[in-house]
Amino acid sequence: MAKSWLDWLALVLVIVGGLNWGLVGLFKFDLVATIFGSISWLQNLVYILVGLAALYLIYYAYKK
């Protein structure tokens, strides 16, 4: 079964989120906060999208 654009977007967002958490854990460096600076609503949006992407990938993993 071919992957849709939503599948790819979710995968990219989860990878970005995972790398960001790895950087936070290893170096206390938040890449999302660095990229978006003082625009806190945009940071929150990115974190929400990463969380939604993770939920979507859970669904994707169990659908037939």
PyMOL Python script that loads the backbone (N, CA, C, O; Angstrom):
from pymol import cmd

cmd.read_pdbstr("""\
ATOM      1  N   MET A   1       0.837  -1.172   0.000  1.00  0.00           N
ATOM      2  CA  MET A   1       0.000   0.000   0.000  1.00  0.00           C
ATOM      3  C   MET A   1       0.891   1.247   0.000  1.00  0.00           C
ATOM      4  O   MET A   1       1.824   1.343   0.797  1.00  0.00           O
ATOM      5  N   ALA A   2       0.608   2.184  -0.878  1.00  0.00           N
ATOM      6  CA  ALA A   2       1.398   3.410  -0.998  1.00  0.00           C
ATOM      7  C   ALA A   2       1.085   4.356   0.156  1.00  0.00           C
ATOM      8  O   ALA A   2      -0.041   4.416   0.650  1.00  0.00           O
ATOM      9  N   LYS A   3       2.096   5.080   0.562  1.00  0.00           N
ATOM     10  CA  LYS A   3       1.914   6.046   1.628  1.00  0.00           C
ATOM     11  C   LYS A   3       1.368   7.356   1.065  1.00  0.00           C
ATOM     12  O   LYS A   3       1.783   7.806  -0.004  1.00  0.00           O
ATOM     13  N   SER A   4       0.437   7.960   1.794  1.00  0.00           N
ATOM     14  CA  SER A   4      -0.138   9.236   1.369  1.00  0.00           C
ATOM     15  C   SER A   4       0.745  10.379   1.876  1.00  0.00           C
ATOM     16  O   SER A   4       1.700  10.160   2.621  1.00  0.00           O
ATOM     17  N   TRP A   5       0.414  11.575   1.465  1.00  0.00           N
ATOM     18  CA  TRP A   5       1.164  12.748   1.917  1.00  0.00           C
ATOM     19  C   TRP A   5       1.013  12.922   3.426  1.00  0.00           C
ATOM     20  O   TRP A   5       1.931  13.405   4.090  1.00  0.00           O
ATOM     21  N   LEU A   6      -0.143  12.530   3.973  1.00  0.00           N
ATOM     22  CA  LEU A   6      -0.360  12.635   5.416  1.00  0.00           C
ATOM     23  C   LEU A   6       0.536  11.662   6.183  1.00  0.00           C
ATOM     24  O   LEU A   6       1.044  11.988   7.256  1.00  0.00           O
ATOM     25  N   ASP A   7       0.724  10.476   5.630  1.00  0.00           N
ATOM     26  CA  ASP A   7       1.617   9.500   6.239  1.00  0.00           C
ATOM     27  C   ASP A   7       3.048  10.045   6.301  1.00  0.00           C
ATOM     28  O   ASP A   7       3.718   9.942   7.328  1.00  0.00           O
ATOM     29  N   TRP A   8       3.499  10.619   5.201  1.00  0.00           N
ATOM     30  CA  TRP A   8       4.852  11.162   5.142  1.00  0.00           C
ATOM     31  C   TRP A   8       5.009  12.368   6.066  1.00  0.00           C
ATOM     32  O   TRP A   8       6.029  12.500   6.742  1.00  0.00           O
ATOM     33  N   LEU A   9       4.015  13.241   6.099  1.00  0.00           N
ATOM     34  CA  LEU A   9       4.066  14.410   6.970  1.00  0.00           C
ATOM     35  C   LEU A   9       4.134  13.981   8.434  1.00  0.00           C
ATOM     36  O   LEU A   9       4.919  14.527   9.210  1.00  0.00           O
ATOM     37  N   ALA A  10       3.317  13.013   8.803  1.00  0.00           N
ATOM     38  CA  ALA A  10       3.335  12.515  10.178  1.00  0.00           C
ATOM     39  C   ALA A  10       4.689  11.916  10.518  1.00  0.00           C
ATOM     40  O   ALA A  10       5.208  12.141  11.611  1.00  0.00           O
ATOM     41  N   LEU A  11       5.261  11.164   9.606  1.00  0.00           N
ATOM     42  CA  LEU A  11       6.569  10.560   9.836  1.00  0.00           C
ATOM     43  C   LEU A  11       7.643  11.630  10.034  1.00  0.00           C
ATOM     44  O   LEU A  11       8.456  11.534  10.953  1.00  0.00           O
ATOM     45  N   VAL A  12       7.645  12.637   9.181  1.00  0.00           N
ATOM     46  CA  VAL A  12       8.637  13.719   9.294  1.00  0.00           C
ATOM     47  C   VAL A  12       8.468  14.460  10.617  1.00  0.00           C
ATOM     48  O   VAL A  12       9.457  14.749  11.291  1.00  0.00           O
ATOM     49  N   LEU A  13       7.227  14.771  11.000  1.00  0.00           N
ATOM     50  CA  LEU A  13       6.999  15.481  12.256  1.00  0.00           C
ATOM     51  C   LEU A  13       7.451  14.666  13.458  1.00  0.00           C
ATOM     52  O   LEU A  13       8.029  15.221  14.391  1.00  0.00           O
ATOM     53  N   VAL A  14       7.201  13.373  13.455  1.00  0.00           N
ATOM     54  CA  VAL A  14       7.623  12.536  14.574  1.00  0.00           C
ATOM     55  C   VAL A  14       9.151  12.421  14.615  1.00  0.00           C
ATOM     56  O   VAL A  14       9.734  12.397  15.699  1.00  0.00           O
ATOM     57  N   ILE A  15       9.792  12.351  13.477  1.00  0.00           N
ATOM     58  CA  ILE A  15      11.259  12.319  13.445  1.00  0.00           C
ATOM     59  C   ILE A  15      11.825  13.628  13.985  1.00  0.00           C
ATOM     60  O   ILE A  15      12.755  13.616  14.792  1.00  0.00           O
ATOM     61  N   VAL A  16      11.275  14.746  13.548  1.00  0.00           N
ATOM     62  CA  VAL A  16      11.731  16.049  14.049  1.00  0.00           C
ATOM     63  C   VAL A  16      11.525  16.130  15.559  1.00  0.00           C
ATOM     64  O   VAL A  16      12.406  16.591  16.284  1.00  0.00           O
ATOM     65  N   GLY A  17      10.358  15.683  16.033  1.00  0.00           N
ATOM     66  CA  GLY A  17      10.092  15.704  17.466  1.00  0.00           C
ATOM     67  C   GLY A  17      11.047  14.811  18.242  1.00  0.00           C
ATOM     68  O   GLY A  17      11.530  15.185  19.311  1.00  0.00           O
ATOM     69  N   GLY A  18      11.315  13.640  17.703  1.00  0.00           N
ATOM     70  CA  GLY A  18      12.256  12.727  18.361  1.00  0.00           C
ATOM     71  C   GLY A  18      13.663  13.292  18.417  1.00  0.00           C
ATOM     72  O   GLY A  18      14.343  13.180  19.437  1.00  0.00           O
ATOM     73  N   LEU A  19      14.098  13.898  17.323  1.00  0.00           N
ATOM     74  CA  LEU A  19      15.429  14.520  17.324  1.00  0.00           C
ATOM     75  C   LEU A  19      15.483  15.686  18.304  1.00  0.00           C
ATOM     76  O   LEU A  19      16.487  15.878  18.990  1.00  0.00           O
ATOM     77  N   ASN A  20      14.413  16.458  18.370  1.00  0.00           N
ATOM     78  CA  ASN A  20      14.373  17.580  19.299  1.00  0.00           C
ATOM     79  C   ASN A  20      14.477  17.082  20.748  1.00  0.00           C
ATOM     80  O   ASN A  20      15.231  17.643  21.544  1.00  0.00           O
ATOM     81  N   TRP A  21      13.719  16.026  21.088  1.00  0.00           N
ATOM     82  CA  TRP A  21      13.789  15.484  22.442  1.00  0.00           C
ATOM     83  C   TRP A  21      15.173  14.899  22.722  1.00  0.00           C
ATOM     84  O   TRP A  21      15.667  14.992  23.846  1.00  0.00           O
ATOM     85  N   GLY A  22      15.792  14.306  21.726  1.00  0.00           N
ATOM     86  CA  GLY A  22      17.162  13.804  21.900  1.00  0.00           C
ATOM     87  C   GLY A  22      18.131  14.925  22.205  1.00  0.00           C
ATOM     88  O   GLY A  22      18.990  14.789  23.076  1.00  0.00           O
ATOM     89  N   LEU A  23      17.999  16.036  21.490  1.00  0.00           N
ATOM     90  CA  LEU A  23      18.861  17.195  21.745  1.00  0.00           C
ATOM     91  C   LEU A  23      18.605  17.790  23.125  1.00  0.00           C
ATOM     92  O   LEU A  23      19.539  18.209  23.808  1.00  0.00           O
ATOM     93  N   VAL A  24      17.336  17.827  23.534  1.00  0.00           N
ATOM     94  CA  VAL A  24      17.003  18.340  24.870  1.00  0.00           C
ATOM     95  C   VAL A  24      17.617  17.435  25.932  1.00  0.00           C
ATOM     96  O   VAL A  24      18.209  17.919  26.897  1.00  0.00           O
ATOM     97  N   GLY A  25      17.480  16.139  25.758  1.00  0.00           N
ATOM     98  CA  GLY A  25      18.008  15.197  26.742  1.00  0.00           C
ATOM     99  C   GLY A  25      19.520  15.185  26.829  1.00  0.00           C
ATOM    100  O   GLY A  25      20.082  15.101  27.922  1.00  0.00           O
ATOM    101  N   LEU A  26      20.182  15.270  25.687  1.00  0.00           N
ATOM    102  CA  LEU A  26      21.641  15.192  25.678  1.00  0.00           C
ATOM    103  C   LEU A  26      22.324  16.519  25.996  1.00  0.00           C
ATOM    104  O   LEU A  26      23.302  16.557  26.742  1.00  0.00           O
ATOM    105  N   PHE A  27      21.806  17.599  25.429  1.00  0.00           N
ATOM    106  CA  PHE A  27      22.518  18.877  25.492  1.00  0.00           C
ATOM    107  C   PHE A  27      21.700  20.024  26.082  1.00  0.00           C
ATOM    108  O   PHE A  27      22.178  21.156  26.152  1.00  0.00           O
ATOM    109  N   LYS A  28      20.461  19.730  26.508  1.00  0.00           N
ATOM    110  CA  LYS A  28      19.554  20.779  26.991  1.00  0.00           C
ATOM    111  C   LYS A  28      19.389  21.881  25.938  1.00  0.00           C
ATOM    112  O   LYS A  28      19.354  23.070  26.253  1.00  0.00           O
ATOM    113  N   PHE A  29      19.287  21.448  24.684  1.00  0.00           N
ATOM    114  CA  PHE A  29      19.152  22.359  23.544  1.00  0.00           C
ATOM    115  C   PHE A  29      17.815  22.084  22.859  1.00  0.00           C
ATOM    116  O   PHE A  29      17.616  21.012  22.287  1.00  0.00           O
ATOM    117  N   ASP A  30      16.904  23.051  22.919  1.00  0.00           N
ATOM    118  CA  ASP A  30      15.579  22.911  22.304  1.00  0.00           C
ATOM    119  C   ASP A  30      15.619  23.551  20.920  1.00  0.00           C
ATOM    120  O   ASP A  30      15.576  24.774  20.788  1.00  0.00           O
ATOM    121  N   LEU A  31      15.701  22.716  19.897  1.00  0.00           N
ATOM    122  CA  LEU A  31      15.820  23.193  18.523  1.00  0.00           C
ATOM    123  C   LEU A  31      14.591  23.983  18.089  1.00  0.00           C
ATOM    124  O   LEU A  31      14.723  24.999  17.407  1.00  0.00           O
ATOM    125  N   VAL A  32      13.397  23.532  18.472  1.00  0.00           N
ATOM    126  CA  VAL A  32      12.169  24.228  18.091  1.00  0.00           C
ATOM    127  C   VAL A  32      12.159  25.634  18.683  1.00  0.00           C
ATOM    128  O   VAL A  32      11.826  26.598  17.993  1.00  0.00           O
ATOM    129  N   ALA A  33      12.520  25.753  19.953  1.00  0.00           N
ATOM    130  CA  ALA A  33      12.564  27.071  20.598  1.00  0.00           C
ATOM    131  C   ALA A  33      13.620  27.954  19.948  1.00  0.00           C
ATOM    132  O   ALA A  33      13.425  29.162  19.819  1.00  0.00           O
ATOM    133  N   THR A  34      14.731  27.364  19.540  1.00  0.00           N
ATOM    134  CA  THR A  34      15.784  28.135  18.881  1.00  0.00           C
ATOM    135  C   THR A  34      15.321  28.642  17.521  1.00  0.00           C
ATOM    136  O   THR A  34      15.595  29.786  17.159  1.00  0.00           O
ATOM    137  N   ILE A  35      14.626  27.805  16.770  1.00  0.00           N
ATOM    138  CA  ILE A  35      14.172  28.201  15.436  1.00  0.00           C
ATOM    139  C   ILE A  35      13.106  29.282  15.511  1.00  0.00           C
ATOM    140  O   ILE A  35      13.157  30.258  14.762  1.00  0.00           O
ATOM    141  N   PHE A  36      12.132  29.115  16.417  1.00  0.00           N
ATOM    142  CA  PHE A  36      11.005  30.041  16.463  1.00  0.00           C
ATOM    143  C   PHE A  36      11.162  31.153  17.489  1.00  0.00           C
ATOM    144  O   PHE A  36      10.297  32.024  17.586  1.00  0.00           O
ATOM    145  N   GLY A  37      12.238  31.143  18.250  1.00  0.00           N
ATOM    146  CA  GLY A  37      12.541  32.239  19.161  1.00  0.00           C
ATOM    147  C   GLY A  37      11.434  32.544  20.149  1.00  0.00           C
ATOM    148  O   GLY A  37      10.963  31.657  20.861  1.00  0.00           O
ATOM    149  N   SER A  38      11.024  33.791  20.189  1.00  0.00           N
ATOM    150  CA  SER A  38      10.066  34.233  21.195  1.00  0.00           C
ATOM    151  C   SER A  38       8.611  34.088  20.747  1.00  0.00           C
ATOM    152  O   SER A  38       7.712  34.604  21.411  1.00  0.00           O
ATOM    153  N   ILE A  39       8.369  33.409  19.653  1.00  0.00           N
ATOM    154  CA  ILE A  39       7.005  33.225  19.156  1.00  0.00           C
ATOM    155  C   ILE A  39       6.454  31.957  19.821  1.00  0.00           C
ATOM    156  O   ILE A  39       6.444  30.887  19.214  1.00  0.00           O
ATOM    157  N   SER A  40       6.001  32.086  21.057  1.00  0.00           N
ATOM    158  CA  SER A  40       5.626  30.911  21.839  1.00  0.00           C
ATOM    159  C   SER A  40       4.426  30.170  21.264  1.00  0.00           C
ATOM    160  O   SER A  40       4.351  28.947  21.380  1.00  0.00           O
ATOM    161  N   TRP A  41       3.483  30.885  20.645  1.00  0.00           N
ATOM    162  CA  TRP A  41       2.322  30.196  20.086  1.00  0.00           C
ATOM    163  C   TRP A  41       2.730  29.297  18.927  1.00  0.00           C
ATOM    164  O   TRP A  41       2.117  28.253  18.699  1.00  0.00           O
ATOM    165  N   LEU A  42       3.765  29.700  18.194  1.00  0.00           N
ATOM    166  CA  LEU A  42       4.238  28.880  17.084  1.00  0.00           C
ATOM    167  C   LEU A  42       4.965  27.633  17.597  1.00  0.00           C
ATOM    168  O   LEU A  42       4.830  26.547  17.034  1.00  0.00           O
ATOM    169  N   GLN A  43       5.733  27.805  18.669  1.00  0.00           N
ATOM    170  CA  GLN A  43       6.375  26.655  19.309  1.00  0.00           C
ATOM    171  C   GLN A  43       5.318  25.662  19.774  1.00  0.00           C
ATOM    172  O   GLN A  43       5.436  24.459  19.540  1.00  0.00           O
ATOM    173  N   ASN A  44       4.285  26.178  20.436  1.00  0.00           N
ATOM    174  CA  ASN A  44       3.216  25.307  20.921  1.00  0.00           C
ATOM    175  C   ASN A  44       2.534  24.593  19.764  1.00  0.00           C
ATOM    176  O   ASN A  44       2.195  23.416  19.882  1.00  0.00           O
ATOM    177  N   LEU A  45       2.330  25.279  18.659  1.00  0.00           N
ATOM    178  CA  LEU A  45       1.717  24.665  17.488  1.00  0.00           C
ATOM    179  C   LEU A  45       2.567  23.504  16.970  1.00  0.00           C
ATOM    180  O   LEU A  45       2.039  22.444  16.633  1.00  0.00           O
ATOM    181  N   VAL A  46       3.864  23.705  16.911  1.00  0.00           N
ATOM    182  CA  VAL A  46       4.761  22.631  16.451  1.00  0.00           C
ATOM    183  C   VAL A  46       4.672  21.437  17.390  1.00  0.00           C
ATOM    184  O   VAL A  46       4.585  20.299  16.928  1.00  0.00           O
ATOM    185  N   TYR A  47       4.693  21.673  18.707  1.00  0.00           N
ATOM    186  CA  TYR A  47       4.603  20.579  19.667  1.00  0.00           C
ATOM    187  C   TYR A  47       3.270  19.847  19.547  1.00  0.00           C
ATOM    188  O   TYR A  47       3.229  18.620  19.645  1.00  0.00           O
ATOM    189  N   ILE A  48       2.188  20.578  19.339  1.00  0.00           N
ATOM    190  CA  ILE A  48       0.866  19.961  19.171  1.00  0.00           C
ATOM    191  C   ILE A  48       0.832  19.124  17.902  1.00  0.00           C
ATOM    192  O   ILE A  48       0.308  18.011  17.909  1.00  0.00           O
ATOM    193  N   LEU A  49       1.386  19.649  16.812  1.00  0.00           N
ATOM    194  CA  LEU A  49       1.415  18.893  15.555  1.00  0.00           C
ATOM    195  C   LEU A  49       2.246  17.622  15.675  1.00  0.00           C
ATOM    196  O   LEU A  49       1.883  16.593  15.107  1.00  0.00           O
ATOM    197  N   VAL A  50       3.353  17.679  16.405  1.00  0.00           N
ATOM    198  CA  VAL A  50       4.179  16.481  16.627  1.00  0.00           C
ATOM    199  C   VAL A  50       3.383  15.450  17.419  1.00  0.00           C
ATOM    200  O   VAL A  50       3.420  14.261  17.102  1.00  0.00           O
ATOM    201  N   GLY A  51       2.663  15.897  18.447  1.00  0.00           N
ATOM    202  CA  GLY A  51       1.836  14.976  19.228  1.00  0.00           C
ATOM    203  C   GLY A  51       0.729  14.349  18.405  1.00  0.00           C
ATOM    204  O   GLY A  51       0.483  13.148  18.510  1.00  0.00           O
ATOM    205  N   LEU A  52       0.060  15.144  17.588  1.00  0.00           N
ATOM    206  CA  LEU A  52      -0.988  14.616  16.713  1.00  0.00           C
ATOM    207  C   LEU A  52      -0.413  13.635  15.692  1.00  0.00           C
ATOM    208  O   LEU A  52      -1.035  12.623  15.369  1.00  0.00           O
ATOM    209  N   ALA A  53       0.777  13.948  15.192  1.00  0.00           N
ATOM    210  CA  ALA A  53       1.428  13.053  14.239  1.00  0.00           C
ATOM    211  C   ALA A  53       1.747  11.713  14.904  1.00  0.00           C
ATOM    212  O   ALA A  53       1.604  10.664  14.277  1.00  0.00           O
ATOM    213  N   ALA A  54       2.171  11.739  16.150  1.00  0.00           N
ATOM    214  CA  ALA A  54       2.456  10.497  16.872  1.00  0.00           C
ATOM    215  C   ALA A  54       1.179   9.669  17.035  1.00  0.00           C
ATOM    216  O   ALA A  54       1.193   8.454  16.836  1.00  0.00           O
ATOM    217  N   LEU A  55       0.085  10.327  17.396  1.00  0.00           N
ATOM    218  CA  LEU A  55      -1.191   9.615  17.517  1.00  0.00           C
ATOM    219  C   LEU A  55      -1.613   9.024  16.176  1.00  0.00           C
ATOM    220  O   LEU A  55      -2.107   7.898  16.119  1.00  0.00           O
ATOM    221  N   TYR A  56      -1.418   9.778  15.102  1.00  0.00           N
ATOM    222  CA  TYR A  56      -1.760   9.282  13.772  1.00  0.00           C
ATOM    223  C   TYR A  56      -0.918   8.055  13.415  1.00  0.00           C
ATOM    224  O   TYR A  56      -1.430   7.097  12.837  1.00  0.00           O
ATOM    225  N   LEU A  57       0.365   8.083  13.758  1.00  0.00           N
ATOM    226  CA  LEU A  57       1.222   6.940  13.431  1.00  0.00           C
ATOM    227  C   LEU A  57       0.862   5.713  14.252  1.00  0.00           C
ATOM    228  O   LEU A  57       1.031   4.587  13.785  1.00  0.00           O
ATOM    229  N   ILE A  58       0.364   5.915  15.474  1.00  0.00           N
ATOM    230  CA  ILE A  58      -0.142   4.781  16.243  1.00  0.00           C
ATOM    231  C   ILE A  58      -1.324   4.164  15.500  1.00  0.00           C
ATOM    232  O   ILE A  58      -1.399   2.946  15.340  1.00  0.00           O
ATOM    233  N   TYR A  59      -2.245   5.013  15.049  1.00  0.00           N
ATOM    234  CA  TYR A  59      -3.388   4.546  14.251  1.00  0.00           C
ATOM    235  C   TYR A  59      -2.904   3.833  12.986  1.00  0.00           C
ATOM    236  O   TYR A  59      -3.388   2.754  12.645  1.00  0.00           O
ATOM    237  N   TYR A  60      -1.945   4.450  12.299  1.00  0.00           N
ATOM    238  CA  TYR A  60      -1.427   3.901  11.031  1.00  0.00           C
ATOM    239  C   TYR A  60      -0.800   2.526  11.254  1.00  0.00           C
ATOM    240  O   TYR A  60      -0.931   1.638  10.411  1.00  0.00           O
ATOM    241  N   ALA A  61      -0.122   2.352  12.381  1.00  0.00           N
ATOM    242  CA  ALA A  61       0.542   1.082  12.664  1.00  0.00           C
ATOM    243  C   ALA A  61      -0.451  -0.059  12.865  1.00  0.00           C
ATOM    244  O   ALA A  61      -0.125  -1.216  12.601  1.00  0.00           O
ATOM    245  N   TYR A  62      -1.660   0.257  13.330  1.00  0.00           N
ATOM    246  CA  TYR A  62      -2.626  -0.795  13.628  1.00  0.00           C
ATOM    247  C   TYR A  62      -3.765  -0.934  12.620  1.00  0.00           C
ATOM    248  O   TYR A  62      -4.588  -1.842  12.739  1.00  0.00           O
ATOM    249  N   LYS A  63      -3.818  -0.042  11.627  1.00  0.00           N
ATOM    250  CA  LYS A  63      -4.878  -0.188  10.631  1.00  0.00           C
ATOM    251  C   LYS A  63      -4.512  -1.302   9.655  1.00  0.00           C
ATOM    252  O   LYS A  63      -3.338  -1.624   9.474  1.00  0.00           O
ATOM    253  N   LYS A  64      -5.502  -1.868   9.048  1.00  0.00           N
ATOM    254  CA  LYS A  64      -5.236  -2.990   8.123  1.00  0.00           C
ATOM    255  C   LYS A  64      -5.100  -2.522   6.710  1.00  0.00           C
ATOM    256  O   LYS A  64      -4.876  -3.331   5.810  1.00  0.00           O
TER     257      LYS A  64
END
""", "prot")
cmd.dss("prot")
cmd.show_as("cartoon", "prot")
cmd.util.cbc("prot")
cmd.orient("prot")
